[in-house]
Amino acid sequence: MDDAERIATVILRLAVENNSKFVRGKKRAKENIERYCLEPYGMKPLASGNYSLSILYRNEEALDKTVHDLLTEIRQEAEMRNCIIEADDWEEGSERRW
């Protein structure tokens, strides 16, 4: 098995919404998600409103774990601001989706 480090370009479509009409926090949740969750992966906002992330990995299992951990972190950040997320990610140039 080849364990050389590679970089996956992962596209993230992310929607952040307040979890009820009685709370606010969507703007701050999105700012925090971008700053704390996405910037470590070289976040680049795309014209489509999606994000391009560069994720370093050694094998497919490591990439899966990193993406799943990132989605969990994004979800927790949103929940701290009384928000929910809807997210889709896919690896650019492949059929891989999470």
For each residue, the residues with C-beta under 8 A, 3 or more apart:
1: 59
2: 59
3: 58 59
4: 58
5: 56 57 58
6: 56 57 58
7: 54 55 56 57
8: 54 55 57 63 91 92
9: 52 53 54 91 92 93
10: 41 52 53 54 55 67 89 90 91 92
11: 46 50 51 52 53 89 90 91 92
12: 38 50 51 52 53 87 88 89
13: 49 50 87 88 89
14: 33 50 51 74 85 86 87
15: 85 86 87
16: 26 29 30 33 78 83 84 85
17: 26 83 84 85 86
18: 21 23 24 25 26 82 83 84
19: 23 82 83 84
20: 23 82
21: 18
22:
23: 18 19 20 82 83
24: 18 27 82
25: 18 28 29 81 82 83
26: 16 17 18 29 30 81 83
27: 24 30 31
28: 25 31 32 81
29: 16 25 26 32 33 77 78 80 81 83
30: 16 26 27 33 34
31: 27 28 34 35
32: 28 29 35 36 37 77 80 81
33: 14 16 29 30 36 37 38 74 77 78 85
34: 30 31 37 38 39 43
35: 31 32 38 39
36: 32 33 39 40 73 77
37: 32 33 34 40 70 73 74 77
38: 12 33 34 35 41 43 51 53 74
39: 34 35 36 42 43
40: 36 37
41: 10 38 53 54 55 70
42: 39 53 54
43: 34 38 39 51 52 53
44: 51 52 53
45: 49 50 51
46: 11 49 50 51 52
47:
48:
49: 13 45 46
50: 11 12 13 14 45 46
51: 11 12 14 38 43 44 45 46
52: 9 10 11 12 43 44 46 92
53: 9 10 11 12 38 41 42 43 44
54: 7 8 9 10 41 42
55: 7 8 10 41 63 66 67
56: 5 6 7
57: 5 6 7 8 60 62 63 66
58: 3 4 5 6 62
59: 1 2 3 62 63
60: 57 63 64
61: 64 65
62: 57 58 59 65 66
63: 8 55 57 59 60 66 67 91
64: 60 61 67 68 98
65: 61 62 68 69
66: 55 57 62 63 69 70
67: 10 55 63 64 70 71 89 98
68: 64 65 71 72 98
69: 65 66 72 73
70: 37 41 66 67 73 74
71: 67 68 74 75 87 89 98
72: 68 69 75 76
73: 36 37 69 70 76 77
74: 14 33 37 38 70 71 77 78 85 87
75: 71 72 78 79 85
76: 72 73 79 80
77: 29 32 33 36 37 73 74 80 81
78: 16 29 33 74 75 81 83 84 85
79: 75 76 82 83 84
80: 29 32 76 77
81: 25 26 28 29 32 77 78
82: 18 19 20 23 24 25 79
83: 16 17 18 19 23 25 26 29 78 79
84: 16 17 18 19 78 79
85: 14 15 16 17 33 74 75 78
86: 14 15 17
87: 12 13 14 15 71 74
88: 12 13 97 98
89: 10 11 12 13 67 71 97 98
90: 10 11 94 96 97 98
91: 8 9 10 11 63 94 96 97
92: 8 9 10 11 52
93: 9
94: 90 91
95:
96: 90 91
97: 88 89 90 91
98: 64 67 68 71 88 89 90
